[in-house]
Amino acid sequence: MVAVARGARTLPSGVKPETDTPPTAPEALRSPLAAIDANLGAYIDSLGLTPSLDDAVRYALLGGGKRVRPVLAWWSGVAVGGAGEATLPAGCAIELVHAFSLVHDDLPAMDDDDLRRGQPTLHVRSGEAMAILAGDAMLALAFGALRRAPGGALGALTDELLVGTNAMICGQIYDTLGGLDASLSDAAKLEAIHRSKTGALIRAACRMGGMLGGGDDDAIGRLTSYGEAIGLMFQIVDDLLDVEACHTRTGKRTGKDADAGKLTYPGVMGVDGARGEVARLGQEARAALTVFGERGSALSDLAAYLERRGT
Ligand code: GRG
């Protein structure tokens, strides 16, 4: 008899065991990171949070993460002819909302995860009450971070962050508690959930970066199309990683969604169908960038990387 390790899973049909090495992050993802991290750290330093909250927020916000959303804001600003540095208030705000969402998503009442970014989740490390409170604080601090943007942009940026955050929370409700029209097909439900839960914040990052870069309505419209395509693609890749990758690569438990009976892209359209959808959305994202010429090349590189990312 073959011994099967506790927690071992059988891979769905079409899935190859993980043998390859993940693609390296492109220069477009790496080059703004120092400025983004310094900006996040300086904002937290400026707040003088009470020590236990300061410790929890730093752990959740500064302890790892790819910074995909601030990087998207950065290059969206560049695509419309602005400076990446001008987008930092938006990147900081979005990353705080993202960090809040991960901390709350990991809680026992939601996804009940003990591992995130290869480390214990915040509630495992600091207790459930602190994880709830640190998440609450990060959501409030995100809106405060926008006050460092030029005054004239504050109203529009606040609206974008509000719309993105609210859509993310609605997507989480659909995903965990239900509420979508029962007559929708599984594929339509899945798209509605993830355009909100994962896509809305990515869309907001692109739009807010474009606004701070001084983009006009047409340019913001192109960035919106780009953000919507890569936002959905990001989730499909996440679902594929959930079945294909192991936790040492992703830094979080894998296989949980399928085990919990949740709708996933590989589950609904098969692994090959999901990969095809990733390729289609990648093309859609790149097509939205043509108007920016060379200034959109970093966003194009990011789309290509996000199609193949391994973490
Ligand atoms: C709790 C209100 C509330 C919302 C939670 C986004 C979300 C909604 C939960 C996260 C669940 C999840 C893992 C979704 C898949 C897409 C996603 C957001 C992955 C994590 O984002 P990355 O890969 O994380 O950008 P890093 O660690 O790089 O920052």
Residues whose N, C-alpha, C, O or C-beta is under 5 A from the ligand:
A	BS01	GRG	G65 K66 R67 V68 S101 H104 D105 M168 I169 Q172 K197 T198 D238 T311
